[in-house]
Amino acid sequence: MQKIFPAKVIHRSNNPYILKENLRNLNVAYEFDGRQHKMSDLLERSGTTGILVVKNDTIVYENYFQGNTNLDKNTSWSVAKSFVSALVGIAIAEEHISNVNDPITKYMPELEQSGYRNVPLKHILQMSSGVKFSEKYSDPESDIFQVIPKLFFYMRSMKDLARSFPSEGVSGQKFHYSSLDTQILGMLIERVTAQSVSSYLQQKLWNPLGAESDVFWSTDNYNVELSFCCLNATLRDYAKFGLLYLHDGYFNGKQIVPKSWVKESITPDSPHLQVGATDEKEYGKWGYQYQWWIPTGSHGDYCAVGILGQYIYIDPKNNVVVVKTSSGSLSSTAKDDDEAISLFRTIIKELN
């Protein structure tokens, strides 16, 4: 990605944390949609580039495909949104932000003339801003597909673009997945901390996590991070972020994200965000809270998800994190996400 788009470098930790290893073979059979499937078939069919399983803070399975290795960076797509959520929680703990119920325009008055006027931060975190932005990957005319040409062919800035969308309804009433909401959160972090999103990530997450490798964050032509996507990191470092949340914000001997923020971030607290209640077909019936997904049939498990098959899956009950990166197809559906979760849960049963 850093060869295609401009990018900022977030440097590896000076004291990298090396995960323990106790590797074993896995090729489970799992049931989905009334049929038995092989793990190997799903990995191939979904264009998997890497999969890593950590149980009890130890890597128990790690495999790479399509020429990928444990040293290669893999783009996150929307998995990056969950990193942004963590940074918002840290900014609140450091009193850069007073409260999630504050309107975004308290901190960014330039949004007064946009659809974000007086929208609470909480509703933006919950993808319920009420701002008109289409994110249908089946429609090449949707707003999400128009972002890239506007940024890189017409030389618009991400900040300018983010301010240009109107409201289409009252915030906090309806789940409407929108990468624009996360971009606004990235702009908020930059405003209240007086640091770039990359710099804040370096200081507050990457160094404390003990990241082993540099990470790239794609930007527009004006050096502004595309906060809604496009972190590029190794699976092992993605796993450390998953372990951070698995352990309620504590990792590598430090409370990095407040425990209360982790719990709040993964517990849907509005009727329209509960599992089974979200009403956008392309996202299935999963629940949602602060840039984290709660899959159907959740027993406390949850995940960060990116298009084309990117996952950081967290199961606190069984003390497991699964990271999967892929070069899947835009024709992927919510059913593919459900199938991936079925595989992850079956892997956990096998490990138990």
C-alpha positions, -999 to 999 in steps of 0.1 A, spaced: 0 0 0 28 24 8 40 20 -28 6 31 -41 -5 58 -17 14 83 4 19 70 39 33 79 73 56 56 92 49 46 128 81 31 141 85 -2 160 89 -2 197 124 2 211 115 -27 234 96 -52 213 73 -77 230 79 -112 216 50 -135 219 56 -171 231 51 -199 206 37 -234 210 28 -243 174 5 -271 164 -13 -282 133 -48 -272 126 -71 -282 98 -105 -284 115 -138 -293 99 -166 -268 108 -203 -267 101 -218 -237 83 -251 -233 65 -261 -269 71 -229 -283 56 -195 -295 67 -165 -275 54 -128 -278 57 -107 -250 71 -82 -253 43 -110 -248 17 -122 -216 34 -86 -202 36 -81 -208 -1 -116 -196 -11 -114 -163 8 -79 -155 -6 -63 -157 29 -28 -142 31 -22 -150 67 -39 -165 98 -26 -165 134 -41 -179 165 -31 -169 200 -43 -188 231 -33 -180 266 -9 -153 252 9 -179 231 9 -184 194 -5 -218 187 -10 -216 150 5 -194 123 3 -198 85 9 -176 55 -2 -179 18 3 -162 -15 40 -154 -8 32 -136 24 54 -141 55 53 -131 92 75 -101 83 51 -86 56 27 -58 62 -9 -65 56 -34 -38 50 -62 -35 76 -89 -18 56 -116 -11 83 -99 -30 111 -81 4 115 -114 18 128 -111 -2 160 -76 14 166 -91 48 162 -117 39 188 -90 30 212 -73 63 206 -105 82 214 -108 63 247 -72 72 256 -79 109 247 -109 109 270 -88 94 298 -62 121 293 -90 147 294 -84 160 259 -121 151 254 -146 157 282 -173 132 274 -187 110 246 -219 129 249 -202 162 238 -212 174 203 -184 171 178 -188 208 171 -176 216 206 -141 206 194 -145 212 157 -167 243 151 -159 242 114 -184 213 111 -213 236 120 -222 239 83 -220 201 77 -243 172 86 -222 168 118 -236 199 135 -243 191 172 -239 154 166 -226 137 198 -193 119 197 -211 88 209 -233 86 178 -203 90 155 -185 62 174 -217 41 169 -220 47 132 -253 65 139 -244 101 130 -273 106 106 -249 120 80 -256 111 44 -228 90 31 -233 58 10 -210 29 15 -224 2 -8 -195 -18 -22 -218 -32 -49 -223 3 -63 -193 20 -80 -211 53 -78 -214 52 -40 -196 78 -19 -169 54 -6 -158 46 -42 -157 83 -51 -134 92 -22 -102 78 -38 -105 97 -72 -115 129 -54 -84 127 -31 -58 116 -56 -70 127 -90 -88 159 -81 -64 167 -52 -90 174 -26 -80 171 10 -96 145 33 -105 172 58 -123 193 31 -141 162 18 -153 152 52 -169 185 58 -190 184 26 -217 158 35 -252 169 48 -274 152 73 -302 128 62 -318 123 96 -316 126 134 -284 111 149 -285 82 173 -316 66 158 -303 43 130 -272 23 124 -257 34 91 -221 22 85 -200 51 73 -163 53 70 -168 91 70 -177 89 107 -143 73 115 -125 99 95 -142 126 116 -130 108 147 -94 108 133 -97 146 127 -110 150 163 -79 132 177 -56 154 158 -75 185 170 -77 177 207 -42 162 211 -24 186 187 -7 155 172 -13 136 141 -32 103 144 0 84 135 20 103 162 -7 96 188 -8 59 178 30 57 181 30 72 215 -1 57 231 -4 22 214 25 11 192 53 18 218 34 4 248 23 -27 229 59 -35 221 53 -36 184 80 -56 166 77 -39 132 71 -5 117 36 2 105 25 24 76 -7 45 76 -19 57 42 -26 94 38 -41 118 14 -19 141 -6 -18 166 23 -3 142 48 -37 135 66 -42 99 76 -71 80 61 -83 72 95 -111 49 83 -87 24 69 -53 15 57 -30 7 85 -4 -18 72 11 -41 98 22 -76 105 -2 -102 119 18 -105 151 15 -68 158 -22 -69 150 -25 -98 175 -10 -76 202 -38 -51 197 -62 -80 200 -45 -92 232 -47 -56 246 -85 -58 243 -87 -94 254 -70 -83 287 -93 -53 292 -68 -27 280 -39 -42 299 -8 -55 281 29 -57 284 28 -46 320 7 -15 314 -29 -3 315 -28 11 280 -65 16 273 -89 22 302 -107 -9 313 -140 9 314 -135 21 278 -129 -15 266 -161 -27 282 -181 3 270 -168 -1 234 -180 -36 230 -214 -34 248 -241 -22 225 -263 1 246 -289 13 221 -318 -9 207 -308 -3 171 -272 -16 178 -281 -49 194 -273 -82 177 -301 -89 153 -314 -53 153 -291 -36 128 -310 -29 96 -284 -28 68 -285 -61 49 -249 -59 36 -237 -60 72 -259 -89 83 -275 -88 117 -243 -83 138 -243 -59 167 -222 -28 169 -208 -3 195 -177 19 193 -162 8 160 -163 -29 171 -186 -56 158 -205 -82 178 -212 -113 157 -244 -133 157 -246 -158 185 -220 -139 206 -210 -154 239 -189 -124 246 -167 -126 215 -163 -96 192 -141 -84 164 -126 -57 143 -135 -63 106 -122 -50 73 -135 -55 38 -120 -84 17 -117 -106 47 -96 -88 75 -103 -98 111 -91 -94 146 -114 -117 165 -114 -117 203 -129 -144 226 -124 -134 262 -142 -165 275 -116 -188 259 -86 -165 261 -81 -165 223 -73 -140 196 -75 -148 159 -60 -126 132 -68 -132 96 -58 -111 66 -70 -118 30 -71 -106 -5 -108 -115 -9 -134 -103 -34 -156 -72 -33 -185 -96 -39 -180 -109 -3 -211 -107 18 -222 -107 54 -226 -145 50 -188 -147 44 -182 -130 77 -205 -154 95 -186 -183 80 -153 -169 91 -167 -166 127 -179 -202 125 -144 -213 116 -128 -193 144 -152 -207 170 -145 -243 157 -108 -237 160 -113 -226 196 -133 -258 203 -104 -278 188 -79 -260 210 -100 -266 241 
